[in-house]
Amino acid sequence: MMAGILVPLSFFLMVFGIVYLVYSTRNRERLALIEKGVDASIFFLGKEKSVALWKIIVVNLAFLLIGCGVGIFLALLITTYTSLEDDAVYPSIIFIMAGVGLLAGFRTAKDLDKK
């Protein structure tokens, strides 16, 4: 009975610990730089020129879904016209094409960021 609550509790504590560690380390680093006399504007470099995060997520998700769809189609063609087994072909082709789709999405998002 007690083990059912330990998994969500430990997951929450892990996420909280990671977030706390990131923010506290970032705060200490910024305070140390400010004590040394470094201008605080270095913390905001590159933020004004970047593309909106939602656009990058949408582009990557679109290419991922396109890659999965092409992977399913190719797996169907391969299993129809060859004697390969469905159990191995479908997951492998879907993952390969999803990876290709994510790579294409990354390159497209990188091109968006250059503009």
Stockholm file with secondary structure:
# STOCKHOLM 1.0

chainA/1-115         MMAGILVPLSFFLMVFGIVYLVYSTRNRERLALIEKGVDASIFFLGKEKSVALWKIIVVNLAFLLIGCGVGIFLALLITTYTSLEDDAVYPSIIFIMAGVGLLAGFRTAKDLDKK
#=GR chainA/1-115 SS CTHHHHHHHHHHHHHHHHHHHHHHHHHHHHHHHHHTTCCGGGGGTTSSSSCCHHHHHHHHHHHHHHHHHHHHHHHHHHHHHSCCCHHHHHHHHHHHHHHHHHHHHHHHHHHHHHC
#=GC SS_cons         CTHHHHHHHHHHHHHHHHHHHHHHHHHHHHHHHHHTTCCGGGGGTTSSSSCCHHHHHHHHHHHHHHHHHHHHHHHHHHHHHSCCCHHHHHHHHHHHHHHHHHHHHHHHHHHHHHC
//
